[in-house]
């Protein structure tokens, strides 16, 4: 039974490490989402700027 506290301590240390890794992953993904939103906004703005105005009468 003396192994039980040691095993639990190891498991706890592992889980804390894993949580820290996952938190870093979430932070990285949040930054990537922000970057992709900016790319999308830029792309949509360029697309809107390049559309011909149907009311302008010219081709």
C-alpha positions as CSV (number, residue, x, y, z in Angstrom):
1,X,0.0,0.0,0.0
2,X,3.0,2.3,0.3
3,X,3.2,2.4,-3.5
4,X,-0.2,4.0,-3.8
5,X,0.8,7.5,-2.7
6,X,3.8,7.4,-4.9
7,X,1.7,6.3,-7.9
8,X,-0.8,9.0,-7.2
9,X,1.9,11.6,-7.0
10,X,3.3,10.5,-10.3
11,X,-0.1,10.5,-11.9
12,X,-0.9,13.9,-10.5
13,X,2.4,15.3,-11.8
14,X,1.7,13.8,-15.3
15,X,-1.8,15.2,-15.3
16,X,-0.6,18.7,-14.3
17,X,2.0,18.5,-17.1
18,X,-0.6,17.4,-19.6
19,X,-3.0,20.2,-18.6
20,X,-0.2,22.7,-19.1
21,X,0.5,21.3,-22.6
22,X,-3.2,21.5,-23.5
23,X,-3.5,25.0,-22.2
24,X,-0.6,26.0,-24.4
25,X,-2.3,24.3,-27.4
26,X,-5.5,26.2,-26.7
27,X,-3.6,29.5,-26.6
28,X,-1.8,28.6,-29.9
29,X,-5.1,27.7,-31.5
30,X,-6.7,30.9,-30.3
31,X,-3.8,32.9,-32.0
32,X,-4.2,30.8,-35.2
33,X,-8.0,31.5,-35.2
34,X,-7.3,35.3,-34.9
35,X,-4.7,35.1,-37.7
36,X,-7.1,33.2,-40.0
37,X,-9.9,35.7,-39.3
38,X,-7.6,38.5,-40.3
39,X,-6.7,36.7,-43.5
40,X,-10.4,36.1,-44.2
41,X,-11.3,39.7,-43.6
42,X,-8.5,40.9,-45.9
43,X,-9.6,38.5,-48.6
44,X,-13.2,39.5,-48.3
45,X,-12.3,43.2,-48.4
46,X,-10.2,42.6,-51.6
47,X,-13.0,40.7,-53.2
48,X,-15.5,43.4,-52.4
49,X,-13.2,46.1,-53.8
50,X,-12.7,44.2,-57.0
51,X,-16.4,43.7,-57.8
52,X,-17.6,45.8,-60.7
53,X,-20.4,48.2,-59.8
54,X,-23.5,47.2,-61.8
55,X,-24.8,50.7,-61.5
56,X,-21.8,52.3,-63.0
57,X,-22.9,51.5,-66.6
58,X,-19.4,50.8,-67.8
59,X,-17.9,47.4,-68.6
